[in-house]
Amino acid sequence: MIGPKSPTANVCFCLSYRIPSKLNNELRGPARGAYVAGLCDREPPPGVLAYDGDEPAGWAAVAPRSETTFAHSRKIPHVDDLPVWSLWCVRVRPGHRKQGVSHALIEGAVAFARAHGAPAVEAYPLDNGDARVDLTMAYAGLRKNFERAGFVKAADTTSVLAGHPRVLMRLDLR
């Protein structure tokens, strides 16, 4: 679900924000998939899946911010010292889009974080208004989808993705 179509690809696998950039650049081809398989064997797992029957329909990456590159980001600010969780990737497979899967993934990621003791969840979606977003770059999510899930804007960022600014959205779970 999170891997690229080609198992020899050197991208994706939802690692860019999860691991230091040096390691991210060193992991090539099948080593990326093997690294993610190792993450799946750990507790807590690296995110949540949505299913349509028995078929995986979507994926959301969620983890403690302290375990991601957001912990040291110069573009995504820290609002406070609360040990929040970050939700940074929401992917819906072709054939399952426009069916509410992204909303279910956000809800599932929040429930997952809550079950693991998160006091709050942050996301860093695109603030695209009504503008269309290239699906390749929509992985960060859209502000309006996080607002529908109860997240509120906590801060501006200096991060831009696909020509759209990203905002820091937060949902307090306390």
Secondary structure, DSSP 8 states (H G I E B T S, - for coil): --S-SSTT-SS-TT-TTTS-HHHHHH--THHHHHHHHHHHTSSS-SEEEEEETTEEEEEEEEEEGGGSGGGG-SSS---SS---EEEEEEEE-TTSTTSSHHHHHHHHHHHHHHHTT-SEEEE--B--TT----GGGGGG-BHHHHHHTT-EEEEEEEEEETTEEEEEEEEE--
